[in-house]
Amino acid sequence: MTREMLKDIPIEELIDQAQKGDEAAHNFLLKTYQPFIAKTVSEVCKRYIDPERDDEFSIGLSAFNEAIRLYSPDRGSSFLTFSSLIVKRKVIDYIRYQNKYPVTISFDESYDEEKMENPTEVEAVKSKYQLEQEAWYRRQEILEFQNKLAMYKLSLQDLVEVSPKHRDARDSAVRIARMIRDDKMLSEYVEKKKKLPIKELAKKVDVSKKTLERNRKFILAIFIILGEDYVFLNDYLKGVGQ
């Protein structure tokens, strides 16, 4: 199939063909959406991304390729929304792993490392900039989480109001969310219906229906976090409910 013919096929259909082994469709997607990938990576790095020179673009391209493989319309979002999330998360992971925040950008117009003779001052500026970047990543992650919560008719304010006050109750709720995420049938039910199967859950956990109902919103929120590639939010859940 020629490139001109592929241009007329909806992106979801191209994704389906690529997942079934159609190399022409796969290569067309990778080539056609390079500007989209570069723009998405640029939003994370907050600078122009050169596909020919920047390692971050290669990470973004690899992540986009992974998104092609993993995407399913059942996820409740368009492919471009889904792939944007994957690309951003992978680039953030890469930056954190390399401890290489985009310092090629000027820290600020008032900062000029070459004019700073005090190494302590230089490190302080770098540290401040790194903290600012990490705060920016956190904000982006929270915005994405808010959008996902909205699909379940939830909000951050809901979580503030319903989060279990006692640690044991929180651990129990997180443990239930992990169990749902690990159970294919339960997980698919929640992702499709956007609600908990209370009756079915009550048979599988040592928690009353009343408790499940009371912690329903919190469990759903944790379920969402566990299913996404959230760098910071998942950090908070390490070792909890296991």
Buried (B, 14 or more C-beta within 10 A) or exposed (E): EEEEEBEEBEBEEBBBBBBEEBEBBBEBBBEBBBEBBBBBBBBBBEBEBEBEEBEBBEBBBBBBBBBBEEBEEEBBBEBBEBBBBBBBBBBBBBBBEEEEBBEEEEBEEEBEEEEBEEEEEBEEBBEEBBEEBBEEBBEBBBEBBEEBBEEBEBBEEBBEEBBBEEEEBBBBBBBBBBBBBEBEEBBEBBBEEEEBBEEBBBEEBEBEEEBBEBBBBBBBBBBBBBBBBBBBBEEEBEEBBE
